[in-house]
Amino acid sequence: MDTEKDVSGTAEEVRPPVPCWWPEAITEQQYAALAPEKLELVSGYLLGDAEDPEAHQARLDLLALLLTNVGLDEAVVLADAFHWREALDRMGMGW
């Protein structure tokens, strides 16, 4: 995949992928529109300040790309079941 950004695509035109439990490839269009130009650390947060809504959306876009590439089954081992249940409860999706 060419790593040079295509400036003709924008994040508004390309939707983030929806990760599945299995790993999948992302498209060049998703990469060009959603991957950050560079990673930067601002007050402990990637891609900008914690209060910046654009930085927050950029983190979500990057997360969707990464979760798609590795699959959700690999991601769930990064936190214990208690924290996953707590997060689902907070979103109104608990068991």
C-alpha positions as CSV (number, residue, x, y, z in Angstrom):
1,M,0.0,0.0,0.0
2,D,1.3,3.4,-0.9
3,T,1.9,5.4,2.2
4,E,1.6,8.8,0.6
5,K,-1.6,10.5,1.4
6,D,-4.2,11.1,-1.3
7,V,-5.5,14.6,-0.6
8,S,-8.5,14.2,-2.9
9,G,-10.3,12.1,-0.3
10,T,-11.6,13.4,3.0
11,A,-12.8,11.8,6.2
12,E,-16.4,13.1,5.4
13,E,-16.4,11.1,2.1
14,V,-15.0,7.9,3.6
15,R,-16.6,6.1,6.6
16,P,-14.5,4.3,9.1
17,P,-14.6,0.5,8.8
18,V,-16.7,-1.5,11.2
19,P,-14.3,-4.0,12.9
20,C,-15.2,-7.7,13.1
21,W,-13.8,-10.4,15.3
22,W,-11.5,-11.4,12.5
23,P,-8.7,-9.3,11.0
24,E,-9.5,-7.6,7.7
25,A,-7.7,-5.3,5.4
26,I,-8.6,-1.6,5.1
27,T,-8.9,0.2,1.8
28,E,-6.5,2.7,0.4
29,Q,-9.3,5.2,0.5
30,Q,-9.9,4.5,4.2
31,Y,-6.2,4.9,4.9
32,A,-5.8,8.1,2.9
33,A,-8.9,9.7,4.5
34,L,-8.7,8.4,8.1
35,A,-5.1,7.7,9.1
36,P,-3.2,10.6,10.7
37,E,-0.3,12.2,8.8
38,K,1.8,11.8,11.9
39,L,1.4,10.7,15.5
40,E,1.9,13.3,18.1
41,L,1.5,13.3,21.9
42,V,-0.3,16.2,23.6
43,S,-0.6,16.1,27.4
44,G,-0.5,12.3,27.2
45,Y,-3.1,12.0,24.4
46,L,-2.4,10.9,20.8
47,L,-3.3,13.3,18.0
48,G,-4.2,16.3,20.2
49,D,-5.6,17.5,23.5
50,A,-8.2,15.5,25.3
51,E,-10.7,18.3,25.0
52,D,-10.3,18.8,21.3
53,P,-13.3,17.2,19.4
54,E,-11.3,16.9,16.2
55,A,-8.5,15.1,18.0
56,H,-11.1,12.8,19.6
57,Q,-12.6,11.9,16.2
58,A,-9.1,11.3,14.8
59,R,-8.4,8.9,17.6
60,L,-11.7,7.1,16.9
61,D,-10.9,6.9,13.2
62,L,-7.4,5.5,13.9
63,L,-8.8,3.0,16.4
64,A,-11.3,1.7,13.8
65,L,-8.5,1.2,11.3
66,L,-6.4,-0.6,13.8
67,L,-9.2,-2.8,15.2
68,T,-10.2,-3.7,11.7
69,N,-6.6,-4.8,10.9
70,V,-6.1,-6.9,14.1
71,G,-9.7,-8.1,14.7
72,L,-11.8,-7.6,17.9
73,D,-10.8,-11.0,19.3
74,E,-7.2,-9.7,19.6
75,A,-8.4,-6.4,21.1
76,V,-10.5,-7.9,23.9
77,V,-7.4,-9.4,25.6
78,L,-6.1,-5.8,26.2
79,A,-8.5,-5.3,29.1
80,D,-10.0,-7.7,31.6
81,A,-13.7,-8.8,31.5
82,F,-14.7,-6.5,34.4
83,H,-13.7,-3.4,32.4
84,W,-15.4,-4.5,29.2
85,R,-18.6,-5.2,31.2
86,E,-18.3,-1.8,32.9
87,A,-17.9,-0.1,29.6
88,L,-20.9,-1.9,28.1
89,D,-23.0,-1.0,31.1
90,R,-22.0,2.7,30.8
91,M,-23.1,2.6,27.1
92,G,-26.4,0.9,28.1
93,M,-25.4,-2.3,26.4
94,G,-24.7,-4.5,29.5
95,W,-25.9,-8.0,30.0
